[in-house]
Amino acid sequence: MNEILDKAKQWLTPIFDVETQTEIQELIANNPDDLADRFYKDMAFGTGGMRGLMGAGTNRINKYTLGRATQGLSNYLIENVEKEQLSVVIAYDCRHNSKKFAKVVADVLSANNIKVFLFEDLRPTPELSFAVRHLGCDAGIVLTASHNPPEYNGYKVYWADGGQIVPPNDGGIINEVNSLDFSEIKFDANEDLIEVIGKDVDDVFIKASVKNGSLSENIKRDDLKIVFTSLHGTSIMSVPDALAGAGYNDIHIVEEQRKPDGDFPTVKSPNPEEPEALKMATDLADKIGADIVIGTDPDCDRLGVAVRDLEGNMKLMNGNQTMVVMTDFLLRKWKEEGKLNGKQFVGSTIVSTELVNDVAAKKGVETKVGLTGFKWIAKMVKDFPELDFIGGGEESFGYMVGGFVRDKDAVTATLLACEVAAYAKQNGSSFYEELLNIYVENKYYKEHLISIVKKGMDGAAEIQQILSDMRNNPLTEIDGEKIESLSDYDASTKKNLITGEVTAIDLPKSNVLIYQTASGTRIAARPSGTEPKIKFYFSVNSELDATENADQVEAELDAKIQRIIKEMKLN
């Protein structure tokens, strides 16, 4: 505790403003537990950059932690990019303080003689990724905490390719940041180097989104009735315009959720992965007889899709189901147009459904599988320029079409989901029936995710202990099936638990464990990169002989997952 107190007292020096000093003094006097949580570690870059609670302290998002991150980025750019005039583009979302933080970041960059393009108002994260390449910038920054609760904010860094930072740049930037004292931050802006941007970039981005998300002139878009909700976030700036630009005119926006609002007043969580977040949208869909519901998270990189099932009820697709249907649709379109020649690939991640691999393989297309996080899919596009990137996704409700945006992109993915639904409808099918047909052709894959919250310093230790136990005392059997292999991405090894054979995993190290049985039952565990959680991913599968038997097979697979959860004592 003495070490934490000494660290906190550094924030009482004149380097920090009066408001910050007052906040720290109050904590020292009255709330030692909160003080400890704010100073026991420094905010670090994870799978989604830097994200956390707002407030004073080294383990919080504030003017100084953002300033230090930006000073470190500035130093790294100056040292590693040979260019007469460096430039960075900045966007921000609807969260509290995002606009203020964006200006702080712009000030620090300009104080380091770096040209800044600053969006005039909130914008979707995929537009930021697009703008990096469109404007020829050396990096990009977006102030966002994605779907986290209102008290969070965050900071994501993009490189010149439009993708989030990956090795070696991420490590290099972190080293620069960690070597800095807060007194070294340059906060005095050079306003001549800050240029405000807006509609000029919006128009090009929307046009590119429509081009990549609208795949055929033969689709009857007038016949598709769409309900859309922005969940109080940034997508209201782009998605309605993109849908209209693509030719969809029967669009119904959830008006109560239209206005951007960092409190997200109509939902417990602005996360389209959760059915509750889309309830107002699905209720509207039932009222007006809509075909499809689309909801996006606050920074518009994730989308939730709800469609009619065989009984006509609205059913929320999970991220794996959506990515499988959209990938299958893209592959079929590419094949119809004679564009598949063995030089294409789709992208996925190690915790996403393996069904997408099977779907692509049947079309003769490779699936490249990377670590969790879209930065790894963006890296694939960069690393294999000789190949065409068709599309890629991950289980956490994200998808990316082509390479014009290098992050998960709910704008273009919304268009693609609507293309699937409209095309299916005009051919006597539906989005949901297309999914069932894929299950019949391959297997019925059922996935489930559990996130267990472990807050603070003690929680972080608990998470590490759980993973350590799973690593050092591995399961040998689950639900009557022998565990065939354990993949340890931190050790870069895959061990056959039956024969003892060990093979190398050729991916960057990551604290992820995956158990797998011979039948394809899979259990993955990893700590969240952005929240105080440990995540468990379950995947089971079974043959499906006909679409009318889907409910029965799904129930059997659900029951299997629940047995596994009970056996692992996770409920």
N, C-alpha and C positions, 0 to 999 in steps of 0.2 A: 504493500500500500504506500510505503514511503517513496518508492520509485514513481508511482502514479501521481502522488502529490507533487513531487518535484517537477514532473512533466507538466502538470496543470499550472503550476506557479509561473512557468515560462510564459503562459498566456496572460499574465498580469503585467507584463512589461509594456513599454510604450510602442512596441512593434504592432500591437493589437489595439483596435479602437475601443472607446469607452464602453460601448454596448457589449462587446465581447468580454471585456474585463469584468463588468458587472455580473454577467451571466455566470462566469467561472467562480467569482467570489461567492455567489449565492450557493453554488453547488458544493464548494469547499465547506461552507458553514453548515449547510442543512441537508445535503443529499450525497453522502459518500458513495453509495452504490451506483447512482447515476454517473457520478464523477468517474468512478472506476471503469464503467462501460464506455465512457467517452474517450478514455486515455490509455486503455490497456493495450491497444494496438493502433497502427496507422491505417487509414483507409487504403485499400489495395485494389489493383486492377484484377477483375475476375473474368468469367466468360462473357460478361456484358459490359466490361469497363469498370467504372467506379460507381457504386450505388449504395446509398444508405440513408439513415435518418438525418434530417437537417438539425443543426444546432452547433454550438461551440464545442471544439475539441478535435483531437487528431483522428478520432474514429467517427467523425460526422462530416456531412456535406455542409460547407460554409465558404465564405469568401476566401479564407486562407488555405484550406485544403484544396479548393479549386484553383486558387492562385498558384500554389506550389506545383500542382500537377501541370498547369499551363506553362509555368516557368521552366519546369523540367522538359516539357515537350518543346518549348522554344529553343532551349539549349541543345537538345538532341537534333532538331531540324538544322540549326545553324552549323553544327559540327558535322553532320552527315549528308546534307543535301547541298550539292554544289550548284547554286543558282543565284543570280544577281539579286532577284527580288522574290523571296519566299512568300507564299500566300496560303491562307487557311480560311475555310468557309465555316460559319457557325449557324446552327439552327437550335430551336428550343421548343418545348411542348407547353401544355396548358397548366403545368404544376405551379404551386406557390413558389415564388422567387425565381422561376426559370428565366424570365426576361431579365431580371436584375443580375442573375448569375451569368447569363450570356454576355451582358455588357462588361462585367468584371473580367471575363475570359478574353473578350475582345481588347480590353484595355491593356492587359498583360502582354498579349501578342504584339499589339502595335507599339508598346513601350520597348519591345525587343526588335523593332524595325521590321516586323512581319506584316504584310498586307492582309487585311481582314475583309471578307465579304460577310456581312451580318444580315440575316433575314429580318425584314421589317416587323414581322409578327410570327406567331407560332406556325410551324410547318411540320409535316410528317417526316419521320426518320428516313424512309426510303428516298424522299426528295433530297435530303442532305447527302446521302450516298451518291445519288445521281449528280448532284451539283458539284461534288469534288472533281469528277472527271469532266463534266461539262465546262467548268470554269478553269480547268487545268491547274487545280490547287495541289499543294504538296501534302495537305492533311485536311481533315474535317473534324468538327466537334459538334455533338448534339447534347443538349442539356435535357435529360429525361430520366425517369425511373420506371419507364414502361408501365406495367400493370400493378406496381406496388401500391400500398395504401397512401393516403394523402400526405402523411408526414415524411415521406421519402422524396429524395431527388437523386440525380445521378449525372454522369459525365461519360460519354463514349467517344473514343478517338478512332478516326478513320485515316487510312493512308492514301497515297496518291492513286491507287487502283480503285478506290471507292469502297474497299472492304475494311472491316475493323482490324486493328493492329494485331499482328501475329509475330512469332519469332522471325528474326532476331529483334525487330523493332520494339515489340512490347517490353522485352527485358531491358533493352537499352534505355527506353524512356523511363521505366520504373527505377532503374539505377540512377538516372539523372535526378528524378524526383526525390528518391531516398537520400541522396547526397546533399540536398539543399536545406539550408536553414530558412525559416520563415522570413528572416530579415533580408534575404536575397531576392525576394519577389519584387519585380518592377511593376508597380500599379499605376504609374503616371502615364496615361494614354497619349499617343500621338494621333489626334483625331483625323489628321490628314490621311492616315493610312486605313481608316475604317470606312468602308463603302456599304451603304444599305442597299439590299437587293429585295426583289419581290416578284411582281407579276411577270417580268421578263424571263425569269427562270421557271416560274409556275407553268407558263404556256408551253414551253419546250418539254417539261417533265410530263405534263398531261398528254401531250401529243405522242411522246414515246411510250407512255403507259398503254394508251389505246392501241398503238401499233403492235405492241408485244402481247397484249391481253385479248385482242380481238383476232380470232384465227381464221375466220371464214366469212365471205360475203353472202353465203347461202344460209346463214342462221337467222331465224325469224325472232328477232329480239323484241318486237312489239308484243309478242304473245306471252312474255315472261313478266309476272307480277312480283316485284321485289320489295321487301321491307329492309331498310338499312338503319342502323344506329351507330353513331360515333362514340357512344358512351362518354359524352362530355369531352371528347378528345380532339386531336388535330385532324383526324381524317375528314372532318366536315369541310376542310379547306380544299380537298382534292377528290375524294371518292365520288360525290354527286356529279361533279364536272366530268370525271372520267367516264362514268356510266352514261351520261348524256352524250358525250363525245363518241361513244361506241355505238349509240343508237338505241339505248334502253330508255323508254319514256314512261313506263308504268312503275315509277319509283315512289315509295312511301317512306318518308323519314320519320323516326320516332321523335316528335317535336320536343317532348319533355327532356330528351337527352341530347338535343342538337347543340345547345350553347356550351362552349368550352368552359370547364369549371374544375379547378384543382381539388375541390371538396368531393367531387363525384357524388352529388347528393341523392341520386335515385338508386344507387347500388351499394351493396356492402363492399364489393371489390370490383374495379373496372377491368375485370379479366374475362375475355370471351371464352375461356376454357370452362367457365362455371355456368351452368344452366341458369342460375338466378340472375346473372348479369344480363342475360338476353330475354328475360321473362317479358318485359314490356314489349319487346320486339315480336316475340312469338305470340303474345296475346293479340297484338295488332294484326299479325299474319292470319290468325284464326278468324278475326273479325272481318277482314276484307277478302279472305280466301287467297292469300299470297302463296306463290310456289316456293319461295326461298327467302331465308332471313340471313343477312350478313351483319355481323357486329365486329368492330375493331377495338383494339386496346388504345390507351391514351396517345401513344406516339405513332400509331398506325403501322406497326410492323407485323402484328399478329391479327388473324381473323378467325372468328367463329362462324360456322355455317350450320344452319338448321334447315332441313328439307322435309318433305312429306314422306312418311313411310308407306308401306303397302296398304295400311288401313286408313291413310289420309291424315294421320297425326303428325305434328311437327316434331322432328327428332334431331337433336344436336349431334352432329358428327364430331368425332374426336380428331385430333390433328393427324393421326396416322391414316384414318379413313379418308380424310380430305386430300392428303398428299397422294395417296394411292390412286384415287379417282382422277385427280388432275394430271398426275404423271401418265396414267393410262391414256387419257384423252389427248395429251400432247403427243405421245408416241404414235397413237393411231393417226393423228393429223400429219405428222412427219412422214409416216409410212405411206399414207394416201397420196401425198405430194411427191413421193419418190426421193425423199431427202435422206433416208437412212442408208448409210453406206459403210458402217463399221467404224466411223470416225466421230461418233457422238457419245455422250455420257449423261447420266443423271446423277444427282448428288443426294446423299443421305447421311445420317449420323449413327453412331454405335448404339444409341438407346432408342432409335426409331424402328418401326416395323420392318421385318425382313421380307414382308410381302412385296414391297416396292422393288426389291432386288429380283424377285421371281417374275414380276410383271415386265420389268425391263429386259430380263434375260430372254423371255419368249419372243421379244422383238429383235433380239440380237444386239441389245444395247447394254453396255457395261454400267454398273452402279458403283460409283466411287463412294466409299464410306469413311467419314472423318469423325473427329471428336465432336462432342456436344457443342453447339453454338454455330451460328451461321457464318462466323468469320472463317471457319474451316471450309465451308462450301465455297465462299468467295475466293479463298486461296486456291481451291481446285481450278477455278476458272482462270486464275492468273498463272498457275503452274502448268496448265495444259493448253496453251494457246493454239496448238495444232488440232485440237478437238473442238467440236461444237457442243456447247453446254445447252441442253434442252430445258431442264428445269430441276429443281431440287427442293427438298423440304425436311422438316424434322417434326417430331411428335408434338412439340410445344406450340402448335397452331401457327407455324410459319411456312411460307412458300416463296420461291423466287423463280421467275420466268426469264430464261435467257440471261444475258450478262450485263444488261444496260444499267441495272441497279445491282449492287453487290452486297445486299443484305436482305433479310426477309422483308417482303414488300406486300402489305395488305392492299395497296391500291391496285396493282396489276393482278394480284391473286383474286381480288374481288371480281374483276372482269373475267378472269378465267373460270371461276366457280359459276358465274352467271352464264358463260358460254356453254359449259357442260350441261347446266340445267336447261337452257333454251334449246340446245341441239337435241338433248334427250326427249324433251317434251314434244318437239315437232316430229319426232320419230316414234311416238307412242310409248316412250319410256319415261324415266325420271332419274334424277341424280342418285337417289337411293337404290333404284333398280340397277343402275350401272355398277354400283358398289357390289350388290349381291351377285351380279353376273361375274364379276372379277373373282369373288369368293368361290363360285362354282367352278370356274376355269382353273383356279389354283387351289387354295385352301381357305377356310374361314379363320382369319387371324383375329384374336381378341386381345386387346391391350388394356392395361389398367395402371394408374399411377397413384402412389401414396406419398404425400409430403409430410414429414414429421418435423414440427417446429422445435428448435432447441436454441433459445435466445441467450445472448451474452457470452461471457468468458467461460462459464461452466458449461453452457450449451455447446460451444465450439469443441470443448474437450470431450463431451459425451459423443458427439458425432464422430470424432476421430477414433474413440474407443470402439464404437459399433463397427466401423470399417476395419479396424485392426483385428477385432474378433472374427469377422467374416473372412479376412485375409489369412489369418494364422490358424484358425480352427474351422476350415471350410465345411459347408454342408456336404454330405455324401449322397443324400437321397431326399427327394421332395415329392409329396403326394404319390408315393409308391414308385417313382421313377428314379433310377440311379442318375446322379449328376455326372455327366460325361467330361465336362471341362470347366475350368475356372480361368477366365481371362483377367489378368491384373494389369491395368493400363499404367499404373504407377511404376511397376517393375518391368513393364514392356514384355510380359511373358504370357503365354497361353499354356496351361498345364492340363494334360489329359489325366484326370483323377483315377482312371481305371488302369491305364498302362504306365503312368508316371512320366510319359514323354512330355518334354517342354519345348515349345517353339517360340520364336521371337515375334513380337508385334511391332510392325514398322509404322508407328505413329508417335507423335510427341507424348511425353509422359503426362498422365492425368490421373487424378485420384478416383478411379472408376473400377468397379468389380462387376464381372458378368458371369453368372452360372448358366450352364446350358445342358439340357438332357439330349439324348439321341433323337427324341421325337420333336425337338425344337422348342420345348418349354424353356423360357428364358427369364432370369431374374437379374436385374441390374441395380446397383446401388452407387450413389455418388452424392457428395455434398453440393448444395446449390452454390453457384458462383456469385449470386447477387443477394441472397436472402439467408437468414439463419435457419436453414432446413437441411435435412437429409432426405433424398428422394429415392424411392424404390419403384422400379419399372417392371411390370409383369407382362409376359407375352405367352399366350398359349394358342394352339391351333388344332383344327380338325377338318376332316373332309366334309364338304357340303354337296349333296347330290342334286338338289333342286332348290330354287329360291323359296318355294313355299315352306321348306323345312328350316329356314334361317332362324326363326325365333327359337325353335327347339334346340338347335345347335348352339346358339348364342347363350341360352340359359345353362346348358351343360358346361360351356367354357367359363361362364361367370361363376358357376358353382366351384369349378376347379380352382379358379383364382382365389376365391374366398377360403377354400381349404388350405391353400398355400400360405395365405396371409395368417390364418389361424395357427398353422404349424410353425411359422416363423415368429409367432407371438407379437405381431405388429398391430393387432386390433385391440 
